[in-house]
Amino acid sequence: MNTYLEIMSGESKKIGYAGITFTDDQMVLTFSKGLGPANKLRLDLQDINYVAKNSLIGGNTYTFNYENYRITLYENGLGNTDYLEQYFKYLTVQM
């Protein structure tokens, strides 16, 4: 699945478009800047303990904390919500 995301860490903020894949125990975010090499951020699902689902301009967002990151995933197209909810269903808090 591909979608827009925002990654904040301290005073640093990155906004971009990323591919999101899940394995049995990890969520992998793959994003690039221009024509440079892709960056991968691997998140252990067991360490994501709080996911807030919210609505923004008719689409859903999912915001969660992981270590020193605060990550927001924005709904982008059909099926994104269904895809994310199957992995976040036990972690989600409605906002």
N, C-alpha and C positions, 0 to 999 in steps of 0.2 A: 504494500500500500504506500502511496506517496501523498504527502500533505505538507502544509506550511507549519512551521514551528518557531518557537522562541525559546532560547536557552539563556538563562541568567545565572551568573555566578559572581557574587559580590557586586562590584560596580560594572562588570563586563556584561554585555548583552549581544547575542547573535540572533539574527532573524534570517530564515531561509526556507528552502524547500528540501525535503528529505524523504528518503525511502525508509520505511519502517518494516522490519521483519521480526518475527518472534520464533524462538526455539523453545524447547521445554522449560528452560530456566533463565532465558535472557531476552531482552528487547534490544535490537540493534538499530541504531539511527545512523544512516549513511547520507552525508550531505557534502556538497562541494561548493567551492567559490570559483565561478568562472570556469576556465579550462584546466585548473590545477587538479592535483590528486584529490580523491575523495577522502573525507575524514569519517572515521567510524567511532561512535560512542556506544559501548556495550554496557547495558544496565542489567544487573541481576534483579529478576522479578521479586525475589524474596525480600529485597531491600527497599522496594517501593511499598510504603505502608499507608499512603493516603493519596487518593485521587479525587479531585473535585471536578464534577461535571457541571458546566454552566452553558448558557445560551448567549450567543453574540451575533446580532444582526441575522437572526433566523437560522444560524448554524450552531452546532455544539462545539464546545471547547473542553479539553481535559487538561487540568493543571495538576502537577505533582512535584514532590520534592524527592531528590535522589542525591545522597551525600551532600555536596555543597552546591548542587544545581537546583534551579527551579525551572521546570520545563512545561511549556504550554503547547499542546497539539491542537490545531484548528481543523474543523471539518472542511473537507475540500472534495466535494463530489459525492455521488451515491455510494453507499456501502461503507464509508469510513467509520461511521458510528457503530454499525454492526460488528465490524472487524475489531475495533478497539474494545467494545463491550465484552466480547467473549474472553478477552485476556484480563480486563479490569473489573469484571462483574462482582468480585468479592471485595474489591478495594474502593469502589466508587461511593462518593458522598454527594447527594444532590445539593446544589447551591441555589 
